Amino acid sequence: MDEVQGGGESSDVTRPQLDEDLSGLSDFLRAIGRQIKLLRERAGLTQKEFAKEVGYTESLIGAVEQGKRTPQRELLEAAERVLDAGGLLLVIAQDIERAKARARVRHPEWFRNYASLETSAIELHEWGSYLAPGLLQTEDYARAVFRMRQPLLAEELVEIRVAARMARQEILARWPRAVFSWVIDEGVLHRRLGGPEVHRGQLARFLEVANTRGVTLQIMPMDRAENAGMDGSFTLITPKGRPQTGYMEVQMNGRLIVDAEEVRLLNVRYGTLRAQAHSPQDSLSLIEKMLGER
C-alpha cells in the first residue's frame, strides 16, 4: 500500500512524488529555479553533470529548476561551490528558510501536502462524519473549531489558521467550477459548535452550498440502519493532471492515499454513502426545516 504522510518529503526514488505545499511560494521558487538553471548553463553543465557534481538525482535537479521542489540548504550550498555563484545561492537559502517558516505557520505540517493538491483540484468528493468540511465552514465556525483545540492554540495562531482556511475556499468560486460533492452526517447539523449563533450561521452556509448550481450536498440521516462511513471521514480529490487521490485525517495526522486499489475502494464506499443518504432535494429541505426551528 502506497501512502504519503502529509508534510514530510518523500524520496524521489522510492515513492510517487507529490509536490510540496507551495502556496504563496510558487513564483518565488520558479524564479530560484530559473536562476539555478542559468548559472548551470553558464558553467556549461548539463542537468545530469550538475546532479553528479552536487550529489543529487537528475530528476530532483529538474524539479528544482522547474520550481516544483524546494531546494534544501545543502543543495544550494553545493551548487554555490560548483557554480561559483558569488554568494547568491547562500542568500537564497536564507530567503527560502524564512519563506518555509511562514508556510509552516499557515497550515500545520501534516496538512500541507493535501493543501497543495487542493489548490489544483478539478474534482473533490468528501464524506464528513463529525464536523463541517473545511471548505464549507463559516469563519466563525472555523474560529470556534480552532479555539477549542487541545492543547490550546495561541490566539494569533488561531487567526492565522482561520485566514488560511478561508483562503482555501477560493476554489469554490473559480470558473469553470470543479466538480464538488459532499455527504455530511446529520449529526453534524445538530452539533452546536461555537454556540447557537455560530451554529445557525453554519446551517445557513450549508443551505447556500446546497442551492449552488453544479455542487451536490447530501445529508446522511441518523436513523439509517446502515451507514458505509462509520470508519470516519475521508476525501477523494482529483488534482489537474494527476490521478485521483484519497485523504484521511485523525488527531492532527493526515494521510494521502495514492494506491490505486485503495482509492478504488474509497470510491465504492463513497458511492454507497451517496445511495444511503437523503437526495440533494430532501437534504435541502431538512436544512431549511432546521433553520426554521432555530
Contacts in CASP RR format, 6 or more apart in sequence:
PFRMAT RR
TARGET T0000
AUTHOR 0000-0000-0000
METHOD contacts of the structure
MODEL  1
MDEVQGGGESSDVTRPQLDEDLSGLSDFLRAIGRQIKLLRERAGLTQKEF
AKEVGYTESLIGAVEQGKRTPQRELLEAAERVLDAGGLLLVIAQDIERAK
ARARVRHPEWFRNYASLETSAIELHEWGSYLAPGLLQTEDYARAVFRMRQ
PLLAEELVEIRVAARMARQEILARWPRAVFSWVIDEGVLHRRLGGPEVHR
GQLARFLEVANTRGVTLQIMPMDRAENAGMDGSFTLITPKGRPQTGYMEV
QMNGRLIVDAEEVRLLNVRYGTLRAQAHSPQDSLSLIEKMLGER
1 259 0 8 1.000
1 262 0 8 1.000
2 15 0 8 1.000
2 16 0 8 1.000
2 257 0 8 1.000
2 258 0 8 1.000
2 259 0 8 1.000
3 255 0 8 1.000
3 256 0 8 1.000
3 257 0 8 1.000
3 258 0 8 1.000
3 259 0 8 1.000
4 10 0 8 1.000
4 15 0 8 1.000
4 16 0 8 1.000
4 18 0 8 1.000
4 113 0 8 1.000
4 255 0 8 1.000
4 256 0 8 1.000
4 258 0 8 1.000
5 110 0 8 1.000
5 113 0 8 1.000
5 253 0 8 1.000
5 254 0 8 1.000
5 255 0 8 1.000
5 256 0 8 1.000
6 109 0 8 1.000
6 110 0 8 1.000
6 111 0 8 1.000
6 112 0 8 1.000
6 113 0 8 1.000
6 114 0 8 1.000
6 254 0 8 1.000
6 255 0 8 1.000
6 256 0 8 1.000
7 20 0 8 1.000
7 21 0 8 1.000
7 109 0 8 1.000
7 110 0 8 1.000
7 111 0 8 1.000
7 112 0 8 1.000
7 113 0 8 1.000
8 109 0 8 1.000
8 113 0 8 1.000
9 20 0 8 1.000
10 16 0 8 1.000
10 17 0 8 1.000
10 18 0 8 1.000
12 57 0 8 1.000
12 59 0 8 1.000
12 60 0 8 1.000
12 63 0 8 1.000
13 57 0 8 1.000
16 258 0 8 1.000
17 63 0 8 1.000
18 113 0 8 1.000
18 116 0 8 1.000
18 117 0 8 1.000
18 256 0 8 1.000
18 258 0 8 1.000
19 68 0 8 1.000
19 69 0 8 1.000
19 116 0 8 1.000
20 69 0 8 1.000
20 70 0 8 1.000
20 112 0 8 1.000
20 113 0 8 1.000
20 116 0 8 1.000
21 103 0 8 1.000
21 107 0 8 1.000
21 112 0 8 1.000
21 113 0 8 1.000
21 115 0 8 1.000
21 116 0 8 1.000
22 29 0 8 1.000
22 67 0 8 1.000
22 70 0 8 1.000
22 116 0 8 1.000
23 103 0 8 1.000
23 106 0 8 1.000
23 107 0 8 1.000
23 115 0 8 1.000
23 116 0 8 1.000
23 119 0 8 1.000
24 103 0 8 1.000
25 70 0 8 1.000
25 99 0 8 1.000
25 100 0 8 1.000
25 103 0 8 1.000
26 67 0 8 1.000
28 95 0 8 1.000
28 99 0 8 1.000
29 67 0 8 1.000
29 68 0 8 1.000
29 69 0 8 1.000
29 70 0 8 1.000
30 66 0 8 1.000
30 67 0 8 1.000
32 64 0 8 1.000
32 67 0 8 1.000
32 71 0 8 1.000
32 92 0 8 1.000
32 96 0 8 1.000
33 64 0 8 1.000
33 65 0 8 1.000
33 66 0 8 1.000
33 67 0 8 1.000
33 71 0 8 1.000
34 65 0 8 1.000
35 88 0 8 1.000
35 92 0 8 1.000
36 64 0 8 1.000
36 65 0 8 1.000
36 71 0 8 1.000
36 79 0 8 1.000
36 83 0 8 1.000
36 89 0 8 1.000
37 65 0 8 1.000
39 79 0 8 1.000
39 83 0 8 1.000
39 85 0 8 1.000
39 88 0 8 1.000
39 89 0 8 1.000
40 47 0 8 1.000
40 50 0 8 1.000
40 65 0 8 1.000
40 83 0 8 1.000
42 83 0 8 1.000
43 50 0 8 1.000
43 82 0 8 1.000
43 83 0 8 1.000
43 84 0 8 1.000
45 53 0 8 1.000
45 82 0 8 1.000
47 58 0 8 1.000
47 61 0 8 1.000
47 62 0 8 1.000
47 65 0 8 1.000
48 58 0 8 1.000
50 61 0 8 1.000
50 79 0 8 1.000
50 82 0 8 1.000
51 57 0 8 1.000
51 58 0 8 1.000
51 60 0 8 1.000
51 61 0 8 1.000
53 78 0 8 1.000
53 82 0 8 1.000
54 61 0 8 1.000
54 75 0 8 1.000
54 78 0 8 1.000
54 79 0 8 1.000
54 82 0 8 1.000
55 78 0 8 1.000
56 75 0 8 1.000
56 78 0 8 1.000
60 69 0 8 1.000
63 69 0 8 1.000
64 70 0 8 1.000
64 71 0 8 1.000
64 75 0 8 1.000
70 96 0 8 1.000
70 100 0 8 1.000
71 79 0 8 1.000
71 92 0 8 1.000
71 93 0 8 1.000
71 96 0 8 1.000
73 93 0 8 1.000
73 96 0 8 1.000
73 97 0 8 1.000
76 89 0 8 1.000
76 90 0 8 1.000
76 92 0 8 1.000
76 93 0 8 1.000
76 96 0 8 1.000
77 89 0 8 1.000
77 90 0 8 1.000
77 93 0 8 1.000
79 85 0 8 1.000
79 89 0 8 1.000
80 86 0 8 1.000
80 87 0 8 1.000
80 88 0 8 1.000
80 89 0 8 1.000
80 90 0 8 1.000
83 89 0 8 1.000
103 112 0 8 1.000
104 112 0 8 1.000
105 157 0 8 1.000
105 160 0 8 1.000
106 160 0 8 1.000
106 161 0 8 1.000
106 164 0 8 1.000
107 115 0 8 1.000
107 161 0 8 1.000
107 164 0 8 1.000
108 161 0 8 1.000
108 252 0 8 1.000
110 249 0 8 1.000
110 252 0 8 1.000
110 253 0 8 1.000
110 254 0 8 1.000
111 249 0 8 1.000
111 254 0 8 1.000
113 256 0 8 1.000
114 235 0 8 1.000
114 237 0 8 1.000
114 247 0 8 1.000
114 249 0 8 1.000
114 254 0 8 1.000
114 256 0 8 1.000
115 168 0 8 1.000
117 237 0 8 1.000
117 239 0 8 1.000
117 242 0 8 1.000
117 245 0 8 1.000
117 247 0 8 1.000
117 256 0 8 1.000
118 124 0 8 1.000
118 168 0 8 1.000
118 171 0 8 1.000
118 237 0 8 1.000
118 239 0 8 1.000
119 171 0 8 1.000
120 239 0 8 1.000
120 240 0 8 1.000
120 241 0 8 1.000
120 242 0 8 1.000
121 171 0 8 1.000
121 178 0 8 1.000
121 237 0 8 1.000
121 238 0 8 1.000
121 239 0 8 1.000
121 240 0 8 1.000
122 178 0 8 1.000
122 179 0 8 1.000
122 238 0 8 1.000
122 239 0 8 1.000
122 240 0 8 1.000
123 178 0 8 1.000
123 179 0 8 1.000
123 180 0 8 1.000
123 236 0 8 1.000
123 237 0 8 1.000
123 238 0 8 1.000
123 244 0 8 1.000
124 135 0 8 1.000
124 178 0 8 1.000
124 179 0 8 1.000
124 180 0 8 1.000
124 181 0 8 1.000
124 235 0 8 1.000
124 236 0 8 1.000
124 237 0 8 1.000
124 238 0 8 1.000
125 179 0 8 1.000
125 180 0 8 1.000
125 181 0 8 1.000
125 182 0 8 1.000
125 235 0 8 1.000
125 236 0 8 1.000
125 237 0 8 1.000
125 270 0 8 1.000
126 133 0 8 1.000
126 135 0 8 1.000
126 181 0 8 1.000
126 182 0 8 1.000
126 183 0 8 1.000
126 233 0 8 1.000
126 234 0 8 1.000
126 235 0 8 1.000
126 236 0 8 1.000
127 182 0 8 1.000
127 183 0 8 1.000
127 184 0 8 1.000
127 229 0 8 1.000
127 232 0 8 1.000
127 233 0 8 1.000
127 234 0 8 1.000
127 235 0 8 1.000
127 269 0 8 1.000
127 270 0 8 1.000
127 273 0 8 1.000
128 182 0 8 1.000
128 183 0 8 1.000
128 184 0 8 1.000
128 185 0 8 1.000
128 188 0 8 1.000
128 232 0 8 1.000
128 233 0 8 1.000
129 185 0 8 1.000
129 188 0 8 1.000
129 229 0 8 1.000
129 230 0 8 1.000
129 232 0 8 1.000
129 233 0 8 1.000
130 185 0 8 1.000
130 187 0 8 1.000
130 188 0 8 1.000
130 191 0 8 1.000
130 232 0 8 1.000
130 233 0 8 1.000
131 145 0 8 1.000
131 188 0 8 1.000
131 191 0 8 1.000
131 193 0 8 1.000
131 233 0 8 1.000
132 141 0 8 1.000
132 184 0 8 1.000
132 188 0 8 1.000
132 202 0 8 1.000
132 205 0 8 1.000
132 206 0 8 1.000
133 182 0 8 1.000
133 184 0 8 1.000
134 142 0 8 1.000
134 165 0 8 1.000
134 168 0 8 1.000
134 169 0 8 1.000
135 168 0 8 1.000
135 169 0 8 1.000
135 171 0 8 1.000
135 172 0 8 1.000
135 180 0 8 1.000
136 182 0 8 1.000
136 205 0 8 1.000
136 206 0 8 1.000
136 209 0 8 1.000
137 145 0 8 1.000
137 165 0 8 1.000
137 202 0 8 1.000
137 205 0 8 1.000
138 198 0 8 1.000
138 201 0 8 1.000
138 202 0 8 1.000
138 205 0 8 1.000
139 162 0 8 1.000
139 166 0 8 1.000
140 194 0 8 1.000
140 197 0 8 1.000
140 198 0 8 1.000
140 201 0 8 1.000
140 202 0 8 1.000
141 193 0 8 1.000
141 194 0 8 1.000
141 198 0 8 1.000
141 201 0 8 1.000
141 202 0 8 1.000
141 205 0 8 1.000
142 161 0 8 1.000
142 162 0 8 1.000
142 165 0 8 1.000
142 166 0 8 1.000
143 158 0 8 1.000
143 159 0 8 1.000
143 162 0 8 1.000
144 193 0 8 1.000
144 194 0 8 1.000
144 195 0 8 1.000
144 198 0 8 1.000
145 193 0 8 1.000
146 153 0 8 1.000
146 158 0 8 1.000
146 161 0 8 1.000
146 162 0 8 1.000
147 153 0 8 1.000
147 158 0 8 1.000
148 193 0 8 1.000
148 194 0 8 1.000
153 161 0 8 1.000
171 178 0 8 1.000
172 180 0 8 1.000
172 215 0 8 1.000
177 214 0 8 1.000
177 215 0 8 1.000
179 214 0 8 1.000
180 214 0 8 1.000
180 215 0 8 1.000
180 216 0 8 1.000
181 215 0 8 1.000
181 216 0 8 1.000
181 217 0 8 1.000
181 218 0 8 1.000
181 274 0 8 1.000
182 209 0 8 1.000
182 216 0 8 1.000
182 217 0 8 1.000
182 218 0 8 1.000
183 218 0 8 1.000
183 219 0 8 1.000
183 220 0 8 1.000
183 270 0 8 1.000
183 273 0 8 1.000
183 274 0 8 1.000
183 277 0 8 1.000
184 206 0 8 1.000
184 217 0 8 1.000
184 218 0 8 1.000
184 219 0 8 1.000
184 220 0 8 1.000
185 219 0 8 1.000
185 220 0 8 1.000
185 222 0 8 1.000
185 227 0 8 1.000
186 219 0 8 1.000
186 220 0 8 1.000
186 221 0 8 1.000
186 222 0 8 1.000
186 286 0 8 1.000
187 222 0 8 1.000
189 203 0 8 1.000
189 206 0 8 1.000
189 219 0 8 1.000
189 286 0 8 1.000
189 287 0 8 1.000
189 290 0 8 1.000
191 199 0 8 1.000
192 198 0 8 1.000
192 199 0 8 1.000
193 199 0 8 1.000
193 202 0 8 1.000
196 294 0 8 1.000
199 294 0 8 1.000
200 291 0 8 1.000
200 294 0 8 1.000
203 287 0 8 1.000
203 290 0 8 1.000
203 291 0 8 1.000
203 294 0 8 1.000
204 291 0 8 1.000
206 217 0 8 1.000
206 287 0 8 1.000
207 284 0 8 1.000
207 287 0 8 1.000
207 288 0 8 1.000
207 291 0 8 1.000
209 215 0 8 1.000
209 217 0 8 1.000
210 217 0 8 1.000
210 280 0 8 1.000
210 283 0 8 1.000
210 284 0 8 1.000
210 287 0 8 1.000
211 284 0 8 1.000
216 280 0 8 1.000
217 280 0 8 1.000
217 283 0 8 1.000
217 284 0 8 1.000
218 274 0 8 1.000
218 277 0 8 1.000
218 278 0 8 1.000
218 279 0 8 1.000
218 280 0 8 1.000
218 283 0 8 1.000
219 277 0 8 1.000
219 278 0 8 1.000
219 282 0 8 1.000
219 283 0 8 1.000
219 286 0 8 1.000
219 287 0 8 1.000
220 227 0 8 1.000
220 273 0 8 1.000
220 276 0 8 1.000
220 277 0 8 1.000
220 278 0 8 1.000
221 277 0 8 1.000
221 278 0 8 1.000
224 276 0 8 1.000
226 276 0 8 1.000
227 273 0 8 1.000
227 276 0 8 1.000
228 269 0 8 1.000
228 271 0 8 1.000
228 272 0 8 1.000
228 273 0 8 1.000
228 276 0 8 1.000
229 269 0 8 1.000
229 273 0 8 1.000
232 248 0 8 1.000
232 250 0 8 1.000
233 248 0 8 1.000
233 249 0 8 1.000
234 246 0 8 1.000
234 247 0 8 1.000
234 248 0 8 1.000
234 266 0 8 1.000
234 269 0 8 1.000
234 270 0 8 1.000
235 246 0 8 1.000
235 247 0 8 1.000
235 248 0 8 1.000
236 244 0 8 1.000
236 245 0 8 1.000
236 246 0 8 1.000
236 247 0 8 1.000
236 263 0 8 1.000
236 266 0 8 1.000
236 267 0 8 1.000
236 270 0 8 1.000
237 244 0 8 1.000
237 245 0 8 1.000
237 246 0 8 1.000
237 247 0 8 1.000
238 244 0 8 1.000
238 245 0 8 1.000
239 245 0 8 1.000
243 258 0 8 1.000
243 260 0 8 1.000
243 263 0 8 1.000
244 263 0 8 1.000
244 267 0 8 1.000
245 256 0 8 1.000
245 257 0 8 1.000
245 258 0 8 1.000
245 263 0 8 1.000
246 256 0 8 1.000
246 257 0 8 1.000
246 258 0 8 1.000
246 262 0 8 1.000
246 263 0 8 1.000
246 266 0 8 1.000
247 254 0 8 1.000
247 255 0 8 1.000
247 256 0 8 1.000
247 257 0 8 1.000
248 254 0 8 1.000
248 255 0 8 1.000
248 257 0 8 1.000
249 255 0 8 1.000
257 263 0 8 1.000
257 266 0 8 1.000
277 283 0 8 1.000
278 286 0 8 1.000
END
